[in-house]
């Protein structure tokens, strides 16, 4: 049986705030307080950064970086059936893995402690809206040469994932999601 998904989006307004269902644990996400150059040690190195930051903040679970490369789309790195909310929040940011390819229900702005980061803080993504790789991924997140695509905190539109490019020698935050 073939499965199809229908994604609906409102235009001209924000998504409604969605609270977590009672008894259903949402997986958590955070934007790292620390910033990193584009030489992350590859996607697996970025995952290690996320796991280390989560552990140091007292979070349990398996955390991965939301990063795309020319070989893999960022949303495909996460198992299905998830819903994600920020650390310390009961509001849901992403309803499921399919919404990782669209826009968040609430702006991404909380770090690993639940503290709010400033709006427009850059987040490495390597991804365009709808989970399309940009090809600007700092040599698959291993180099300080070239350009890397970044999104930004504080957005409910496509800018959360695609705000522009940065030189890979510059620094940006990582978006870490519990898998």
Order of alpha helices (4+ residues) and beta strands (2+ residues): beta-beta-alpha-beta-beta-beta-beta-beta-beta-alpha-beta-beta-beta
